[in-house]
Amino acid sequence: MERILIRMLFVSCLAAAPFILKRKNLPMYLTIFFAKGILSSAVDSIFIKRNKIEYPVRPFPKIFDTNILYDLLFYPLLSVVWVRWTDRSKPLGMILKSLCFSVPMSVAQWIMEKRTKLFKWRSWSVLQTFAYINFTLFAIRALAGGVRKLTKKNKPTREKLDMYRSNRLTMPSRIKNIVMQPSAAKMNIPLRPVQEPSIDSESADLIH
């Protein structure tokens, strides 16, 4: 049963990833994704070494002590969803929205810990899970805010963009005016009158 649940979760994450990681703001979403993966893996490793939690059934049990499906795929995707959902939220709204993540996830882990072998809590409780999930949610949200401020500083302002576009639009006419001007006027060289060749009297008599 546990293997089936893990496979179903893996397929669901792969199917949802293209819709969650959209091209718009993709660098920030990827930063959040990998940051959450690193954070979850590091914290899980600490708790496992202290014998607080355990994952009896997990992918690649001979290589990893943690469940890499949770830490490197499922939780990072949820973090991206959380950041996108709270993009324009105020502090109170953000707290209320965080409960929509932490409460169901805490209850689901508590039920699976009782009925499956996906989780095993040694010196751990559902309240600690609730606190840990909220801590990671707000830590990732703070990281997203910092990344957004840095990207805004490096982005050109709207006035600069408008000036750049107007310069591009007027550039062909400027080039045309420069090409149409006489070369002497461009170089500020005064024009000298052209002297006609002089014809002496003997040449004139020969012509007549």
Buried (B, 14 or more C-beta within 10 A) or exposed (E): EBEEEBEEBBEEBEEBBEEBBEEEBEEBBEBBBEBBBEBBBEBBBEBBEEEBBBBEBBBEEEEBBBBBBBBBBBBBBBBBBBBBBBEEBEEEEBBEBBEEBBEEBBEEBBEBBEEBBBBEBEEBEBEBBBEBBBEBBBBBBEBBEEBBEEEEEEEEEEEEEEEEEEEEEEEEEEEEEEEEEEEEEEEEEEEEEEEEEEEEEEEEEEEE
